[in-house]
Amino acid sequence: MERFDENNIEYQRARRQVERLRGFYGHLFAYIAVNAMIVVYNCMNLEPGESYFQFKNFFTATFWGIGLAAHAFTVFLPRASFIRKWEDNKIKELMDKHKDQ
């Protein structure tokens, strides 16, 4: 099995991306699981003849979905070059600071 150099910048960047992906997938799983439970609960508590399609039944899914979409954008959209440059400079600064200690 190949061993990676944990001090390599590319390795660190890839590791951060994997952590972001793991965080997003955990968020997505929670979104699906919780909203599925809400749907079941709402369906079980409908009055006879009442329609499920009411705003109150979609409130959580809608606003949590907006947050989930924002999370997806930060994980999957390419980073702007100025953000990557800032990250690289910050990493270098922290590594230099760590070396001096």
Long-range contacts (C-beta under 8 A, 24 or more apart in sequence): 9-88, 9-91, 12-91, 20-74, 20-75, 21-75, 23-71, 23-75, 24-71, 24-72, 24-75, 24-76, 27-68, 27-71, 28-68, 31-61, 31-64, 31-65, 31-68, 34-60, 34-64, 35-60, 35-61, 35-64
